[in-house]
Amino acid sequence: MSDASLPRAMRQPATLKAASNAFLLVWLFLAAFPLFWILAMSFKSPVDAFSSSAWEVIRGPRTLSDGNGLSLVDIALGIAVFWLSVKAATRWLMPMAAGDGTLQRIFSWAVIALGFAVLFVIGFFVAVPWVAGPLEALLGPLGRPVLGLTTQHYEAVWVENAFYENFQNSLIVTFGVVSVSLTVGTLAGYGLARSGSTLAFWILIVALVFRALPHSVLVAGYLPVFINSAEILRPILGENAPTLYGQPLAVIAVLVSINQPFTIWMLRSFFQNIPVDLDESARVDGCTHFQAFRWVIMPVMWPGVITTGLFSFLLAYNDFLVTSLLLDASNQTMVPAIAGYFNRETTTTDQVEAVAAAVSITAPLFLLVMIFQRQIVSGLTAGAVKG
């Protein structure tokens, strides 16, 4: 709705509108600047990455002199490939997510993410070099590199330092935390939302207090149990009883304990915004309580589940304290692994590799938000208006 269609008393003053827009622009700049800056640093030689001149960090003269750079043809083709990948993903892959079942939607979104990644990689590493070579030779001086860029730090991180193993561990931990949190949270949130007892209220209060505890308190409480888990489980599992300390299962248990109260609170608020009439109609049609929950309530709750799942994902994906304390060096997730670059005799090359690893961590988050942006916005605004 435009300002012209609003009553005069409801229109914002020009000064307030200008001030709010200026504040948003400043905030966007402050929030986006470090992300773009570390992205630029990760593709430069250490001399360029830590140069005192911002222009040298962006242009990368030392990187160019080392024979690594992009021409105007490469830049134009890269932008075209990125745009075509986004268009192909939204036009051809997005319709695949139109399904009724929860598992079908999860599978569809996984296919979309994989398809976008495949299109992006093929376009950048196959199509662009294949087209850019003849064009640069044809254009002569215009095809010379003008922007220093090298991928050697990413190759060192992912190949030489085996960062893919840390990525696998992060996937195991995040998948476990999100799966358990959403499974328990949806059932508990639905039950508490439909219960009017005083006990349900106090359960939520206790959960809120539990969520406010420092993470170090929970880790300290669980640590002796995980260290002595082999002795505890030996009467049940025999001599092959495992030690949970240093295993992803221990991290999943602690992070679920930390995250579950928040998940229950959030999902309960979403369930409260769904009219009870839907449950009653499903019961009249012959559904049991669980069938009403599964076939009637959950399809309506999909945006709320996506939003809550994203917060659970971010907690597990970005956690440092729990994973660094409960996992050994061979099973570390990505965030603590980056700190390992600074634990030895650090050089400028190690620091740039740490920056490249940080960019690698950020990229999946952008992809996740881009894919689920509609569900996230719908979920966050679901409780804003009630009626």
Secondary structure, DSSP 8 states (H G I E B T S, - for coil): --GGGS-GGGS--HHHHHHHHHHHHHHHHHHHHHHHHHHHHHTS-HHHHT-S-HHHHHH-HHHHHTT-EE-HHHHHHHHHHHHHHHHHIIIIIGGGG--SSHHHHHHHHHHHHHHHHHHHHHIIIIIHHHHHHHHHHHHGGGGS--EE---HHHHIIIIIS-HHHHHHHHHHHHHHHHHHHHHHHHHHHHHHHS---HHHHHHHHHHHHHHHS-HHHHHHHHHHHHHTHHHHHHHHHGGG----TTSHHHHHHHHHHHHHHHHHHHHHHHHHTS-HHHHHHHHHTT--HHHHIIIIIHHHHHHHHHHHHHHHHHHHHH--HHHHHHS-GGG--HHHHHHGGGTSS--HHHHHHHHHHHHHHHHHHHHHHHHTHHHHHHHHTTTTS--
